[in-house]
Amino acid sequence: MSKTYISHRLLFDSEGIIKINEKLNKTAFAVFIYNLMYINTNAKPPTKKNHIITSKRSFDDFASKLANKIDEGTFSILEPAIRPQEKPAEVCSILEQIDDEIKRMWEYSVYVSSEYPYQSIIFTSHDKMSFYEEYKAKDKKENIIINDENEAIDKIEKYHLLCLEDKPG
């Protein structure tokens, strides 16, 4: 079975996932998280199961904020859907020390876009986009895209459909 090629690594900051949860009803958010997990599972190697990521601190932040807002089944698949990064340990331990989430997620994005597929998208809230755009302009990183919660919802649906189309039979 061939795996789906998605041209960008996908990163979520805590603001992005919280805003998506606020925009979608409980059922639609559960489907969104399931779609993320499905995309992660069907991504082309070497990023399979690690194509949609976040920092460990960001994951812990949004997981704690969502714990009482989403059902247990959805909560149980958050981690396989949006993988908190732990490897390589030496890089992640340095990046996790950055207190400012936007700076930390930017640095994760720069790091992962230096490897296949050499491009990344940071999904954040509309309110936080300008902060990421400042880093993008300063670092001259054209291979990193910044999207808000509305674009995230649309793109994840499109990527999920790509994965479904790629399945045989």
CNS distance restraints for C-alpha pairs under 8 A (distance, minus, plus):
assign (resid   1 and name CA) (resid 167 and name CA) 7.19 0.50 0.50
assign (resid   1 and name CA) (resid 168 and name CA) 6.89 0.50 0.50
assign (resid   2 and name CA) (resid  44 and name CA) 7.85 0.50 0.50
assign (resid   2 and name CA) (resid 166 and name CA) 7.06 0.50 0.50
assign (resid   2 and name CA) (resid 167 and name CA) 7.59 0.50 0.50
assign (resid   3 and name CA) (resid  42 and name CA) 5.58 0.50 0.50
assign (resid   3 and name CA) (resid  43 and name CA) 5.71 0.50 0.50
assign (resid   3 and name CA) (resid  44 and name CA) 4.69 0.50 0.50
assign (resid   3 and name CA) (resid  45 and name CA) 7.64 0.50 0.50
assign (resid   3 and name CA) (resid 163 and name CA) 7.71 0.50 0.50
assign (resid   3 and name CA) (resid 166 and name CA) 6.97 0.50 0.50
assign (resid   4 and name CA) (resid  42 and name CA) 5.98 0.50 0.50
assign (resid   4 and name CA) (resid  43 and name CA) 5.15 0.50 0.50
assign (resid   4 and name CA) (resid  44 and name CA) 5.38 0.50 0.50
assign (resid   4 and name CA) (resid 162 and name CA) 6.92 0.50 0.50
assign (resid   4 and name CA) (resid 163 and name CA) 5.55 0.50 0.50
assign (resid   4 and name CA) (resid 166 and name CA) 6.16 0.50 0.50
assign (resid   5 and name CA) (resid  43 and name CA) 6.20 0.50 0.50
assign (resid   5 and name CA) (resid  44 and name CA) 5.43 0.50 0.50
assign (resid   6 and name CA) (resid  43 and name CA) 6.80 0.50 0.50
assign (resid   6 and name CA) (resid  44 and name CA) 7.56 0.50 0.50
assign (resid   6 and name CA) (resid 159 and name CA) 7.22 0.50 0.50
assign (resid   7 and name CA) (resid 117 and name CA) 6.14 0.50 0.50
assign (resid   7 and name CA) (resid 119 and name CA) 6.89 0.50 0.50
assign (resid   8 and name CA) (resid 117 and name CA) 6.03 0.50 0.50
assign (resid   8 and name CA) (resid 118 and name CA) 7.23 0.50 0.50
assign (resid   8 and name CA) (resid 119 and name CA) 4.77 0.50 0.50
assign (resid   8 and name CA) (resid 120 and name CA) 4.48 0.50 0.50
assign (resid   8 and name CA) (resid 121 and name CA) 6.22 0.50 0.50
assign (resid   9 and name CA) (resid  51 and name CA) 5.38 0.50 0.50
assign (resid   9 and name CA) (resid  52 and name CA) 6.24 0.50 0.50
assign (resid   9 and name CA) (resid  53 and name CA) 7.81 0.50 0.50
assign (resid   9 and name CA) (resid 112 and name CA) 7.38 0.50 0.50
assign (resid   9 and name CA) (resid 113 and name CA) 7.37 0.50 0.50
assign (resid   9 and name CA) (resid 117 and name CA) 6.83 0.50 0.50
assign (resid   9 and name CA) (resid 118 and name CA) 7.99 0.50 0.50
assign (resid   9 and name CA) (resid 119 and name CA) 6.25 0.50 0.50
assign (resid   9 and name CA) (resid 120 and name CA) 4.42 0.50 0.50
assign (resid   9 and name CA) (resid 121 and name CA) 6.26 0.50 0.50
assign (resid  10 and name CA) (resid  51 and name CA) 6.28 0.50 0.50
assign (resid  10 and name CA) (resid  52 and name CA) 4.66 0.50 0.50
assign (resid  10 and name CA) (resid  53 and name CA) 6.25 0.50 0.50
assign (resid  10 and name CA) (resid 120 and name CA) 5.71 0.50 0.50
assign (resid  10 and name CA) (resid 121 and name CA) 5.02 0.50 0.50
assign (resid  10 and name CA) (resid 122 and name CA) 6.20 0.50 0.50
assign (resid  10 and name CA) (resid 123 and name CA) 7.37 0.50 0.50
assign (resid  11 and name CA) (resid  52 and name CA) 5.76 0.50 0.50
assign (resid  11 and name CA) (resid  53 and name CA) 4.90 0.50 0.50
assign (resid  11 and name CA) (resid  54 and name CA) 5.42 0.50 0.50
assign (resid  11 and name CA) (resid 105 and name CA) 7.75 0.50 0.50
assign (resid  11 and name CA) (resid 109 and name CA) 7.16 0.50 0.50
assign (resid  11 and name CA) (resid 120 and name CA) 7.25 0.50 0.50
assign (resid  11 and name CA) (resid 121 and name CA) 6.06 0.50 0.50
assign (resid  11 and name CA) (resid 122 and name CA) 4.74 0.50 0.50
assign (resid  11 and name CA) (resid 123 and name CA) 6.00 0.50 0.50
assign (resid  12 and name CA) (resid  16 and name CA) 6.09 0.50 0.50
assign (resid  12 and name CA) (resid  17 and name CA) 6.51 0.50 0.50
assign (resid  12 and name CA) (resid  52 and name CA) 7.68 0.50 0.50
assign (resid  12 and name CA) (resid  53 and name CA) 6.52 0.50 0.50
assign (resid  12 and name CA) (resid  54 and name CA) 5.48 0.50 0.50
assign (resid  12 and name CA) (resid  82 and name CA) 7.53 0.50 0.50
assign (resid  12 and name CA) (resid 122 and name CA) 5.85 0.50 0.50
assign (resid  12 and name CA) (resid 123 and name CA) 4.86 0.50 0.50
assign (resid  12 and name CA) (resid 124 and name CA) 6.32 0.50 0.50
assign (resid  13 and name CA) (resid  17 and name CA) 6.68 0.50 0.50
assign (resid  13 and name CA) (resid  54 and name CA) 6.40 0.50 0.50
assign (resid  13 and name CA) (resid  55 and name CA) 7.85 0.50 0.50
assign (resid  13 and name CA) (resid  58 and name CA) 6.06 0.50 0.50
assign (resid  13 and name CA) (resid  59 and name CA) 7.90 0.50 0.50
assign (resid  13 and name CA) (resid 101 and name CA) 7.49 0.50 0.50
assign (resid  13 and name CA) (resid 102 and name CA) 7.69 0.50 0.50
assign (resid  13 and name CA) (resid 105 and name CA) 6.70 0.50 0.50
assign (resid  13 and name CA) (resid 122 and name CA) 7.36 0.50 0.50
assign (resid  13 and name CA) (resid 123 and name CA) 6.50 0.50 0.50
assign (resid  13 and name CA) (resid 124 and name CA) 5.63 0.50 0.50
assign (resid  14 and name CA) (resid  18 and name CA) 6.10 0.50 0.50
assign (resid  14 and name CA) (resid  58 and name CA) 5.36 0.50 0.50
assign (resid  14 and name CA) (resid  59 and name CA) 6.82 0.50 0.50
assign (resid  14 and name CA) (resid  61 and name CA) 6.49 0.50 0.50
assign (resid  14 and name CA) (resid  62 and name CA) 5.03 0.50 0.50
assign (resid  14 and name CA) (resid 124 and name CA) 7.46 0.50 0.50
assign (resid  15 and name CA) (resid  19 and name CA) 6.05 0.50 0.50
assign (resid  15 and name CA) (resid  62 and name CA) 7.75 0.50 0.50
assign (resid  15 and name CA) (resid 124 and name CA) 5.69 0.50 0.50
assign (resid  15 and name CA) (resid 125 and name CA) 5.46 0.50 0.50
assign (resid  15 and name CA) (resid 128 and name CA) 7.89 0.50 0.50
assign (resid  16 and name CA) (resid  20 and name CA) 6.25 0.50 0.50
assign (resid  16 and name CA) (resid 123 and name CA) 5.60 0.50 0.50
assign (resid  16 and name CA) (resid 124 and name CA) 3.68 0.50 0.50
assign (resid  16 and name CA) (resid 125 and name CA) 4.51 0.50 0.50
assign (resid  16 and name CA) (resid 148 and name CA) 6.85 0.50 0.50
assign (resid  16 and name CA) (resid 149 and name CA) 5.63 0.50 0.50
assign (resid  17 and name CA) (resid  21 and name CA) 6.22 0.50 0.50
assign (resid  17 and name CA) (resid  62 and name CA) 7.16 0.50 0.50
assign (resid  17 and name CA) (resid 123 and name CA) 7.89 0.50 0.50
assign (resid  17 and name CA) (resid 124 and name CA) 7.26 0.50 0.50
assign (resid  17 and name CA) (resid 149 and name CA) 7.45 0.50 0.50
assign (resid  18 and name CA) (resid  22 and name CA) 6.33 0.50 0.50
assign (resid  18 and name CA) (resid  62 and name CA) 6.61 0.50 0.50
assign (resid  18 and name CA) (resid  65 and name CA) 7.84 0.50 0.50
assign (resid  18 and name CA) (resid  66 and name CA) 7.47 0.50 0.50
assign (resid  19 and name CA) (resid  23 and name CA) 6.21 0.50 0.50
assign (resid  19 and name CA) (resid 125 and name CA) 6.22 0.50 0.50
assign (resid  19 and name CA) (resid 149 and name CA) 6.25 0.50 0.50
assign (resid  20 and name CA) (resid  24 and name CA) 6.20 0.50 0.50
assign (resid  20 and name CA) (resid  29 and name CA) 7.45 0.50 0.50
assign (resid  20 and name CA) (resid 149 and name CA) 5.53 0.50 0.50
assign (resid  20 and name CA) (resid 150 and name CA) 7.59 0.50 0.50
assign (resid  20 and name CA) (resid 153 and name CA) 7.28 0.50 0.50
assign (resid  21 and name CA) (resid  25 and name CA) 7.31 0.50 0.50
assign (resid  21 and name CA) (resid  26 and name CA) 7.68 0.50 0.50
assign (resid  21 and name CA) (resid  29 and name CA) 5.86 0.50 0.50
assign (resid  24 and name CA) (resid  28 and name CA) 5.54 0.50 0.50
assign (resid  24 and name CA) (resid  29 and name CA) 5.43 0.50 0.50
assign (resid  25 and name CA) (resid  29 and name CA) 6.03 0.50 0.50
assign (resid  26 and name CA) (resid  30 and name CA) 6.23 0.50 0.50
assign (resid  26 and name CA) (resid  70 and name CA) 6.54 0.50 0.50
assign (resid  26 and name CA) (resid  71 and name CA) 7.90 0.50 0.50
assign (resid  27 and name CA) (resid  31 and name CA) 6.32 0.50 0.50
assign (resid  28 and name CA) (resid  32 and name CA) 6.12 0.50 0.50
assign (resid  29 and name CA) (resid  33 and name CA) 6.23 0.50 0.50
assign (resid  30 and name CA) (resid  34 and name CA) 6.14 0.50 0.50
assign (resid  30 and name CA) (resid  70 and name CA) 7.82 0.50 0.50
assign (resid  30 and name CA) (resid  74 and name CA) 5.44 0.50 0.50
assign (resid  31 and name CA) (resid  35 and name CA) 6.01 0.50 0.50
assign (resid  32 and name CA) (resid  36 and name CA) 6.34 0.50 0.50
assign (resid  32 and name CA) (resid 153 and name CA) 7.55 0.50 0.50
assign (resid  32 and name CA) (resid 156 and name CA) 7.54 0.50 0.50
assign (resid  32 and name CA) (resid 157 and name CA) 7.80 0.50 0.50
assign (resid  33 and name CA) (resid  37 and name CA) 6.38 0.50 0.50
assign (resid  33 and name CA) (resid  74 and name CA) 6.91 0.50 0.50
assign (resid  33 and name CA) (resid  77 and name CA) 7.29 0.50 0.50
assign (resid  33 and name CA) (resid  78 and name CA) 6.67 0.50 0.50
assign (resid  33 and name CA) (resid  81 and name CA) 6.15 0.50 0.50
assign (resid  34 and name CA) (resid  38 and name CA) 6.16 0.50 0.50
assign (resid  34 and name CA) (resid  74 and name CA) 7.61 0.50 0.50
assign (resid  34 and name CA) (resid  77 and name CA) 7.29 0.50 0.50
assign (resid  34 and name CA) (resid  81 and name CA) 6.95 0.50 0.50
assign (resid  35 and name CA) (resid  39 and name CA) 6.09 0.50 0.50
assign (resid  35 and name CA) (resid  81 and name CA) 7.88 0.50 0.50
assign (resid  35 and name CA) (resid 156 and name CA) 7.15 0.50 0.50
assign (resid  35 and name CA) (resid 157 and name CA) 7.42 0.50 0.50
assign (resid  35 and name CA) (resid 160 and name CA) 5.88 0.50 0.50
assign (resid  36 and name CA) (resid  40 and name CA) 6.17 0.50 0.50
assign (resid  36 and name CA) (resid  52 and name CA) 7.28 0.50 0.50
assign (resid  36 and name CA) (resid  81 and name CA) 4.94 0.50 0.50
assign (resid  36 and name CA) (resid  82 and name CA) 7.07 0.50 0.50
assign (resid  36 and name CA) (resid 156 and name CA) 6.99 0.50 0.50
assign (resid  36 and name CA) (resid 160 and name CA) 7.60 0.50 0.50
assign (resid  37 and name CA) (resid  41 and name CA) 6.16 0.50 0.50
assign (resid  37 and name CA) (resid  49 and name CA) 7.97 0.50 0.50
assign (resid  37 and name CA) (resid  77 and name CA) 7.31 0.50 0.50
assign (resid  37 and name CA) (resid  80 and name CA) 5.81 0.50 0.50
assign (resid  37 and name CA) (resid  81 and name CA) 3.83 0.50 0.50
assign (resid  37 and name CA) (resid  82 and name CA) 7.31 0.50 0.50
assign (resid  38 and name CA) (resid  42 and name CA) 6.17 0.50 0.50
assign (resid  38 and name CA) (resid  81 and name CA) 7.57 0.50 0.50
assign (resid  38 and name CA) (resid 160 and name CA) 7.12 0.50 0.50
assign (resid  38 and name CA) (resid 163 and name CA) 7.84 0.50 0.50
assign (resid  39 and name CA) (resid  43 and name CA) 5.85 0.50 0.50
assign (resid  39 and name CA) (resid  51 and name CA) 7.90 0.50 0.50
assign (resid  39 and name CA) (resid 159 and name CA) 6.94 0.50 0.50
assign (resid  39 and name CA) (resid 160 and name CA) 5.91 0.50 0.50
assign (resid  39 and name CA) (resid 163 and name CA) 6.51 0.50 0.50
assign (resid  40 and name CA) (resid  48 and name CA) 5.80 0.50 0.50
assign (resid  40 and name CA) (resid  49 and name CA) 4.50 0.50 0.50
assign (resid  40 and name CA) (resid  50 and name CA) 6.15 0.50 0.50
assign (resid  40 and name CA) (resid  51 and name CA) 5.43 0.50 0.50
assign (resid  40 and name CA) (resid  52 and name CA) 6.12 0.50 0.50
assign (resid  40 and name CA) (resid  80 and name CA) 7.73 0.50 0.50
assign (resid  40 and name CA) (resid  81 and name CA) 6.59 0.50 0.50
assign (resid  41 and name CA) (resid  48 and name CA) 5.80 0.50 0.50
assign (resid  41 and name CA) (resid  49 and name CA) 4.93 0.50 0.50
assign (resid  42 and name CA) (resid  48 and name CA) 6.41 0.50 0.50
assign (resid  42 and name CA) (resid  49 and name CA) 7.58 0.50 0.50
assign (resid  42 and name CA) (resid 163 and name CA) 6.45 0.50 0.50
assign (resid  43 and name CA) (resid  47 and name CA) 6.46 0.50 0.50
assign (resid  43 and name CA) (resid  48 and name CA) 4.68 0.50 0.50
assign (resid  43 and name CA) (resid  49 and name CA) 7.05 0.50 0.50
assign (resid  43 and name CA) (resid  51 and name CA) 6.65 0.50 0.50
assign (resid  43 and name CA) (resid 163 and name CA) 7.91 0.50 0.50
assign (resid  44 and name CA) (resid  48 and name CA) 5.56 0.50 0.50
assign (resid  46 and name CA) (resid 116 and name CA) 7.89 0.50 0.50
assign (resid  47 and name CA) (resid  51 and name CA) 4.95 0.50 0.50
assign (resid  47 and name CA) (resid 116 and name CA) 7.97 0.50 0.50
assign (resid  49 and name CA) (resid  80 and name CA) 7.34 0.50 0.50
assign (resid  49 and name CA) (resid  83 and name CA) 7.89 0.50 0.50
assign (resid  50 and name CA) (resid  83 and name CA) 6.18 0.50 0.50
assign (resid  52 and name CA) (resid  81 and name CA) 6.93 0.50 0.50
assign (resid  52 and name CA) (resid  82 and name CA) 5.27 0.50 0.50
assign (resid  52 and name CA) (resid  83 and name CA) 6.21 0.50 0.50
assign (resid  53 and name CA) (resid  82 and name CA) 4.95 0.50 0.50
assign (resid  53 and name CA) (resid  83 and name CA) 4.48 0.50 0.50
assign (resid  53 and name CA) (resid  84 and name CA) 5.75 0.50 0.50
assign (resid  53 and name CA) (resid  85 and name CA) 6.60 0.50 0.50
assign (resid  54 and name CA) (resid  58 and name CA) 6.39 0.50 0.50
assign (resid  54 and name CA) (resid  59 and name CA) 6.29 0.50 0.50
assign (resid  54 and name CA) (resid  82 and name CA) 6.41 0.50 0.50
assign (resid  54 and name CA) (resid  83 and name CA) 6.03 0.50 0.50
assign (resid  54 and name CA) (resid  84 and name CA) 4.88 0.50 0.50
assign (resid  54 and name CA) (resid  85 and name CA) 6.21 0.50 0.50
assign (resid  54 and name CA) (resid 105 and name CA) 7.29 0.50 0.50
assign (resid  54 and name CA) (resid 108 and name CA) 7.97 0.50 0.50
assign (resid  55 and name CA) (resid  59 and name CA) 6.13 0.50 0.50
assign (resid  55 and name CA) (resid  84 and name CA) 5.07 0.50 0.50
assign (resid  55 and name CA) (resid  85 and name CA) 5.42 0.50 0.50
assign (resid  55 and name CA) (resid  96 and name CA) 6.93 0.50 0.50
assign (resid  55 and name CA) (resid 104 and name CA) 7.66 0.50 0.50
assign (resid  55 and name CA) (resid 105 and name CA) 6.79 0.50 0.50
assign (resid  55 and name CA) (resid 108 and name CA) 7.44 0.50 0.50
assign (resid  56 and name CA) (resid  60 and name CA) 6.15 0.50 0.50
assign (resid  56 and name CA) (resid  84 and name CA) 4.58 0.50 0.50
assign (resid  56 and name CA) (resid  85 and name CA) 5.86 0.50 0.50
assign (resid  56 and name CA) (resid  86 and name CA) 7.30 0.50 0.50
assign (resid  56 and name CA) (resid  96 and name CA) 7.14 0.50 0.50
assign (resid  57 and name CA) (resid  61 and name CA) 6.14 0.50 0.50
assign (resid  57 and name CA) (resid  96 and name CA) 6.74 0.50 0.50
assign (resid  58 and name CA) (resid  62 and name CA) 6.27 0.50 0.50
assign (resid  58 and name CA) (resid  84 and name CA) 7.93 0.50 0.50
assign (resid  58 and name CA) (resid 101 and name CA) 7.08 0.50 0.50
assign (resid  59 and name CA) (resid  63 and name CA) 5.82 0.50 0.50
assign (resid  59 and name CA) (resid  82 and name CA) 7.87 0.50 0.50
assign (resid  59 and name CA) (resid  84 and name CA) 5.99 0.50 0.50
assign (resid  60 and name CA) (resid  64 and name CA) 6.05 0.50 0.50
assign (resid  61 and name CA) (resid  65 and name CA) 6.41 0.50 0.50
assign (resid  62 and name CA) (resid  66 and name CA) 5.98 0.50 0.50
assign (resid  63 and name CA) (resid  67 and name CA) 5.86 0.50 0.50
assign (resid  63 and name CA) (resid  75 and name CA) 7.73 0.50 0.50
assign (resid  63 and name CA) (resid  78 and name CA) 7.69 0.50 0.50
assign (resid  65 and name CA) (resid  69 and name CA) 7.66 0.50 0.50
assign (resid  66 and name CA) (resid  70 and name CA) 6.06 0.50 0.50
assign (resid  66 and name CA) (resid  75 and name CA) 7.80 0.50 0.50
assign (resid  67 and name CA) (resid  75 and name CA) 6.74 0.50 0.50
assign (resid  70 and name CA) (resid  74 and name CA) 6.43 0.50 0.50
assign (resid  70 and name CA) (resid  75 and name CA) 6.44 0.50 0.50
assign (resid  71 and name CA) (resid  75 and name CA) 6.22 0.50 0.50
assign (resid  72 and name CA) (resid  76 and name CA) 6.06 0.50 0.50
assign (resid  73 and name CA) (resid  77 and name CA) 6.78 0.50 0.50
assign (resid  74 and name CA) (resid  78 and name CA) 6.54 0.50 0.50
assign (resid  77 and name CA) (resid  81 and name CA) 5.98 0.50 0.50
assign (resid  78 and name CA) (resid  82 and name CA) 5.96 0.50 0.50
assign (resid  78 and name CA) (resid  83 and name CA) 8.00 0.50 0.50
assign (resid  79 and name CA) (resid  83 and name CA) 5.29 0.50 0.50
assign (resid  79 and name CA) (resid  84 and name CA) 6.96 0.50 0.50
assign (resid  85 and name CA) (resid  92 and name CA) 6.70 0.50 0.50
assign (resid  86 and name CA) (resid  92 and name CA) 5.72 0.50 0.50
assign (resid  86 and name CA) (resid  93 and name CA) 7.76 0.50 0.50
assign (resid  87 and name CA) (resid  91 and name CA) 7.30 0.50 0.50
assign (resid  87 and name CA) (resid  92 and name CA) 6.26 0.50 0.50
assign (resid  88 and name CA) (resid  92 and name CA) 6.14 0.50 0.50
assign (resid  89 and name CA) (resid  93 and name CA) 5.80 0.50 0.50
assign (resid  90 and name CA) (resid  94 and name CA) 6.54 0.50 0.50
assign (resid  91 and name CA) (resid  95 and name CA) 6.28 0.50 0.50
assign (resid  92 and name CA) (resid  96 and name CA) 5.84 0.50 0.50
assign (resid  93 and name CA) (resid  97 and name CA) 6.57 0.50 0.50
assign (resid  94 and name CA) (resid  98 and name CA) 7.46 0.50 0.50
assign (resid  95 and name CA) (resid 104 and name CA) 6.03 0.50 0.50
assign (resid  95 and name CA) (resid 107 and name CA) 7.04 0.50 0.50
assign (resid  95 and name CA) (resid 108 and name CA) 7.10 0.50 0.50
assign (resid  96 and name CA) (resid 104 and name CA) 6.95 0.50 0.50
assign (resid  98 and name CA) (resid 103 and name CA) 7.09 0.50 0.50
assign (resid  98 and name CA) (resid 104 and name CA) 5.43 0.50 0.50
assign (resid  99 and name CA) (resid 104 and name CA) 7.15 0.50 0.50
assign (resid 100 and name CA) (resid 104 and name CA) 6.10 0.50 0.50
assign (resid 101 and name CA) (resid 105 and name CA) 5.92 0.50 0.50
assign (resid 102 and name CA) (resid 106 and name CA) 5.97 0.50 0.50
assign (resid 102 and name CA) (resid 131 and name CA) 7.28 0.50 0.50
assign (resid 102 and name CA) (resid 132 and name CA) 6.76 0.50 0.50
assign (resid 103 and name CA) (resid 107 and name CA) 6.16 0.50 0.50
assign (resid 104 and name CA) (resid 108 and name CA) 6.28 0.50 0.50
assign (resid 105 and name CA) (resid 109 and name CA) 6.11 0.50 0.50
assign (resid 105 and name CA) (resid 122 and name CA) 7.89 0.50 0.50
assign (resid 106 and name CA) (resid 110 and name CA) 6.21 0.50 0.50
assign (resid 106 and name CA) (resid 132 and name CA) 6.96 0.50 0.50
assign (resid 106 and name CA) (resid 135 and name CA) 7.40 0.50 0.50
assign (resid 107 and name CA) (resid 111 and name CA) 6.09 0.50 0.50
assign (resid 108 and name CA) (resid 112 and name CA) 6.14 0.50 0.50
assign (resid 109 and name CA) (resid 113 and name CA) 5.92 0.50 0.50
assign (resid 109 and name CA) (resid 120 and name CA) 6.30 0.50 0.50
assign (resid 109 and name CA) (resid 121 and name CA) 7.73 0.50 0.50
assign (resid 109 and name CA) (resid 122 and name CA) 7.25 0.50 0.50
assign (resid 109 and name CA) (resid 144 and name CA) 7.20 0.50 0.50
assign (resid 110 and name CA) (resid 114 and name CA) 6.45 0.50 0.50
assign (resid 110 and name CA) (resid 144 and name CA) 7.61 0.50 0.50
assign (resid 111 and name CA) (resid 115 and name CA) 7.54 0.50 0.50
assign (resid 112 and name CA) (resid 116 and name CA) 7.76 0.50 0.50
assign (resid 112 and name CA) (resid 118 and name CA) 7.16 0.50 0.50
assign (resid 112 and name CA) (resid 119 and name CA) 7.81 0.50 0.50
assign (resid 112 and name CA) (resid 120 and name CA) 7.37 0.50 0.50
assign (resid 113 and name CA) (resid 117 and name CA) 6.80 0.50 0.50
assign (resid 113 and name CA) (resid 118 and name CA) 4.17 0.50 0.50
assign (resid 113 and name CA) (resid 119 and name CA) 4.73 0.50 0.50
assign (resid 113 and name CA) (resid 120 and name CA) 5.71 0.50 0.50
assign (resid 113 and name CA) (resid 143 and name CA) 7.19 0.50 0.50
assign (resid 113 and name CA) (resid 144 and name CA) 7.37 0.50 0.50
assign (resid 114 and name CA) (resid 118 and name CA) 5.32 0.50 0.50
assign (resid 114 and name CA) (resid 119 and name CA) 7.73 0.50 0.50
assign (resid 118 and name CA) (resid 143 and name CA) 7.02 0.50 0.50
assign (resid 119 and name CA) (resid 143 and name CA) 4.79 0.50 0.50
assign (resid 119 and name CA) (resid 144 and name CA) 5.76 0.50 0.50
assign (resid 120 and name CA) (resid 143 and name CA) 6.52 0.50 0.50
assign (resid 120 and name CA) (resid 144 and name CA) 4.91 0.50 0.50
assign (resid 120 and name CA) (resid 145 and name CA) 6.29 0.50 0.50
assign (resid 121 and name CA) (resid 144 and name CA) 5.66 0.50 0.50
assign (resid 121 and name CA) (resid 145 and name CA) 4.59 0.50 0.50
assign (resid 121 and name CA) (resid 146 and name CA) 5.71 0.50 0.50
assign (resid 121 and name CA) (resid 147 and name CA) 6.89 0.50 0.50
assign (resid 122 and name CA) (resid 144 and name CA) 7.41 0.50 0.50
assign (resid 122 and name CA) (resid 145 and name CA) 6.25 0.50 0.50
assign (resid 122 and name CA) (resid 146 and name CA) 4.97 0.50 0.50
assign (resid 122 and name CA) (resid 147 and name CA) 6.13 0.50 0.50
assign (resid 123 and name CA) (resid 146 and name CA) 6.27 0.50 0.50
assign (resid 123 and name CA) (resid 147 and name CA) 4.97 0.50 0.50
assign (resid 123 and name CA) (resid 148 and name CA) 5.59 0.50 0.50
assign (resid 123 and name CA) (resid 149 and name CA) 6.50 0.50 0.50
assign (resid 123 and name CA) (resid 152 and name CA) 6.04 0.50 0.50
assign (resid 124 and name CA) (resid 128 and name CA) 6.36 0.50 0.50
assign (resid 124 and name CA) (resid 129 and name CA) 6.56 0.50 0.50
assign (resid 124 and name CA) (resid 146 and name CA) 7.39 0.50 0.50
assign (resid 124 and name CA) (resid 147 and name CA) 6.28 0.50 0.50
assign (resid 124 and name CA) (resid 148 and name CA) 5.03 0.50 0.50
assign (resid 124 and name CA) (resid 149 and name CA) 6.11 0.50 0.50
assign (resid 125 and name CA) (resid 129 and name CA) 6.55 0.50 0.50
assign (resid 125 and name CA) (resid 147 and name CA) 7.88 0.50 0.50
assign (resid 125 and name CA) (resid 148 and name CA) 4.89 0.50 0.50
assign (resid 125 and name CA) (resid 149 and name CA) 5.42 0.50 0.50
assign (resid 126 and name CA) (resid 147 and name CA) 7.71 0.50 0.50
assign (resid 126 and name CA) (resid 148 and name CA) 4.78 0.50 0.50
assign (resid 126 and name CA) (resid 149 and name CA) 6.67 0.50 0.50
assign (resid 128 and name CA) (resid 132 and name CA) 6.92 0.50 0.50
assign (resid 129 and name CA) (resid 133 and name CA) 6.16 0.50 0.50
assign (resid 129 and name CA) (resid 146 and name CA) 6.47 0.50 0.50
assign (resid 129 and name CA) (resid 147 and name CA) 7.12 0.50 0.50
assign (resid 129 and name CA) (resid 148 and name CA) 6.84 0.50 0.50
assign (resid 130 and name CA) (resid 134 and name CA) 6.22 0.50 0.50
assign (resid 131 and name CA) (resid 135 and name CA) 6.79 0.50 0.50
assign (resid 132 and name CA) (resid 136 and name CA) 6.21 0.50 0.50
assign (resid 132 and name CA) (resid 146 and name CA) 6.90 0.50 0.50
assign (resid 133 and name CA) (resid 137 and name CA) 6.11 0.50 0.50
assign (resid 133 and name CA) (resid 146 and name CA) 7.08 0.50 0.50
assign (resid 134 and name CA) (resid 138 and name CA) 6.09 0.50 0.50
assign (resid 135 and name CA) (resid 139 and name CA) 5.90 0.50 0.50
assign (resid 136 and name CA) (resid 140 and name CA) 5.59 0.50 0.50
assign (resid 136 and name CA) (resid 141 and name CA) 5.31 0.50 0.50
assign (resid 136 and name CA) (resid 142 and name CA) 7.37 0.50 0.50
assign (resid 136 and name CA) (resid 144 and name CA) 7.35 0.50 0.50
assign (resid 137 and name CA) (resid 141 and name CA) 6.99 0.50 0.50
assign (resid 147 and name CA) (resid 151 and name CA) 5.74 0.50 0.50
assign (resid 147 and name CA) (resid 152 and name CA) 6.47 0.50 0.50
assign (resid 148 and name CA) (resid 152 and name CA) 6.16 0.50 0.50
assign (resid 149 and name CA) (resid 153 and name CA) 6.26 0.50 0.50
assign (resid 150 and name CA) (resid 154 and name CA) 6.46 0.50 0.50
assign (resid 151 and name CA) (resid 155 and name CA) 5.94 0.50 0.50
assign (resid 152 and name CA) (resid 156 and name CA) 5.92 0.50 0.50
assign (resid 153 and name CA) (resid 157 and name CA) 6.35 0.50 0.50
assign (resid 154 and name CA) (resid 158 and name CA) 6.38 0.50 0.50
assign (resid 155 and name CA) (resid 159 and name CA) 6.06 0.50 0.50
assign (resid 156 and name CA) (resid 160 and name CA) 5.95 0.50 0.50
assign (resid 157 and name CA) (resid 161 and name CA) 6.24 0.50 0.50
assign (resid 158 and name CA) (resid 162 and name CA) 6.27 0.50 0.50
assign (resid 159 and name CA) (resid 163 and name CA) 6.33 0.50 0.50
assign (resid 160 and name CA) (resid 164 and name CA) 6.34 0.50 0.50
assign (resid 161 and name CA) (resid 165 and name CA) 6.12 0.50 0.50
assign (resid 162 and name CA) (resid 166 and name CA) 6.20 0.50 0.50
assign (resid 163 and name CA) (resid 167 and name CA) 6.59 0.50 0.50
